[in-house]
Amino acid sequence: MSTSPPTPPVPSSIRIGAQVAEALSAGGPVVALESTIFTHGLPRPRNVEVALEGEEIIRGAGAVPATIGVHHGTPVVGLTADEIRELGDDDDADKASIRELALGAVTKKNAGTTIAATAFLARAAGIDVFATGGLGGVHHGAEKTFDESADLIAMSRTSIVLISSGAKAILDIPATLERFETLSVPVIGYRTNRYPGFYVVDSGYPVNARVDSPADIATVLTTQRALGVPSGVLVANPVPEAEQLDPAELDGVIEAAWAAAEKDGIGGQASTPYLLDYIRRATEGRSLDANVALYRNNIRLACEVAAALVEATPADRGA
């Protein structure tokens, strides 16, 4: 049973893992995972441990994991465990958004795929659901620098359910939400009316809609496809409250992080890793624990949504 409308043949430049290909052919639930979380986001050895644990959560829920990355220049949907370890240990691994994917054909390098590139490759393979941690968005000062993540545009063009716990805490949250509105990407709270703040349950801003079941999320995606709406569905799933950072503490740490970045002359693409590392050190690793907790939580919900899509009738899916 197919879980989505017919998709074009997978480009020969993309390698599909054997288990992923088998599951998609059989119409089983598949959940996509990104790779920058373990190539650039988490410190070693926890990066690979979290990546492999995420796959085990998916298998335990009866679905098939499709960790996506670039291996020796080739985009792969369904990295093997050994390939995950290789990418996670590669000091020279690039970070690949959509614009960098074709460069691998020349460089032959390993790369972690961003949310934009992961969503693009997942849909090329016919996958409907993607779990991540924090989303890219609009950076502070973007009215001068035009610095905003390609994740925003990718979600406006990619028909996929993306489950995250809000935009990264260092971003301009109200501007990010405004951009999603402009780009016609629905931002839906899962059992919440508030947009989560990555490390915390509430960013201080509302979402424009709420759903309370995985089946409802599946219905939104299939209805968008039936209507011909090209965008994806962004599901805002808060970090479990017991595992969030103290909101007041986080506000103070972020303010101090920005002050340190300005003092050190940090800007552009270097800002995000600098700021997140500052937050990790300032919270003595508790921000990292919250990041892992919300990632696990998003994967669990993604498995339920993938199962709900499999249970949908062909008519409901727009097939």
Stockholm file with secondary structure:
# STOCKHOLM 1.0

chainA/1-319         MSTSPPTPPVPSSIRIGAQVAEALSAGGPVVALESTIFTHGLPRPRNVEVALEGEEIIRGAGAVPATIGVHHGTPVVGLTADEIRELGDDDDADKASIRELALGAVTKKNAGTTIAATAFLARAAGIDVFATGGLGGVHHGAEKTFDESADLIAMSRTSIVLISSGAKAILDIPATLERFETLSVPVIGYRTNRYPGFYVVDSGYPVNARVDSPADIATVLTTQRALGVPSGVLVANPVPEAEQLDPAELDGVIEAAWAAAEKDGIGGQASTPYLLDYIRRATEGRSLDANVALYRNNIRLACEVAAALVEATPADRGA
#=GR chainA/1-319 SS CCSSSCCCCCCTTSEECHHHHHHHHHTCCEEEECSHIIIIISCTTHHHHHHHHHHHHHHHTTCEEEEEEEETTEEEESCCHHHHHHHHTCTTCEEECGGGGGGHHHHCCCEEECHHHHHHHHHHHTCCEEECSCBCCBCTTHHHHCCBCHHHHHHHHCCCEEEESSBCTTSCHHHHHHHHHHTTCCEEEESCSEEEETTEEEEEEECSEEECSHHHHHHHHHHHHHHTCCCCEEEECCCCGGGSCCHHHHHHHHHHHHHHHHHTTCCGGGHHHHHHHHHHHHTTTHHHHHHHHHHHHHHHHHHHHHHHHHHSCHHHHTC
#=GC SS_cons         CCSSSCCCCCCTTSEECHHHHHHHHHTCCEEEECSHIIIIISCTTHHHHHHHHHHHHHHHTTCEEEEEEEETTEEEESCCHHHHHHHHTCTTCEEECGGGGGGHHHHCCCEEECHHHHHHHHHHHTCCEEECSCBCCBCTTHHHHCCBCHHHHHHHHCCCEEEESSBCTTSCHHHHHHHHHHTTCCEEEESCSEEEETTEEEEEEECSEEECSHHHHHHHHHHHHHHTCCCCEEEECCCCGGGSCCHHHHHHHHHHHHHHHHHTTCCGGGHHHHHHHHHHHHTTTHHHHHHHHHHHHHHHHHHHHHHHHHHSCHHHHTC
//
